[in-house]
Structures are given as structure tokens and as C-alpha cells.
Amino acid sequence: MDETDPTTTPVSLLAPVLPLKDVSLFPGASLALVVSRPHAISAVRTAERCESPLLALTQRDCTTADPGPQGLHDVGTLATVREAL
């Protein structure tokens, strides 16, 4: 691993997690979402308040109401909240 290459340097980041049902968010894409679950609303509000990204992870099973860590895919996208209504 090249320690000087920013694309291969490991980084630690603490970010709120936004579970996504039936959709994946890709880097550079824009996506309008309706967020209604309490944990998801909390993640969006935390990202806004802290002016930090959130981690969008797709659920493994979209029928699960409140997935835990095992219910989410291991790879996601860091996203910025542009507007919350």
C-alpha cells in the first residue's frame, strides 16, 4: 500500500448511518429520499448538525423494519445532506 496515495490510505471516520431500502447510492450521484424511520431521521439530523457526511448503506433485506449492523451491506457511500425539509 502506498502511504502517500490518498486513494489507498486508510482513514478512520465516524459518521451516522443511513440505511437504504431497495436503492443504492453511488459516488457522485444525487438522490432524493423520503426518510421516515426514527433512526434514519436521527442520522440525517446528526449529519446536518455536525456538518459532516453520513454513510448510506443498502439493507440486505428490505422487509426488515430496523436493520442492525448485520442487516446492512459492508460497503456504502459517504453522502452529504444538501437539503432536509
DAWO-V111324 format. One line per field, one symbol per residue. burial: 1 if it has 9 or more other C-alpha atoms within 8 Angstrom, else 0. Layout:
# DAWO-V111324
burial = ???
This chain:
# DAWO-V111324
burial = 0000000010000011111100001000000000000001101101110001111111100000001000111001111010000
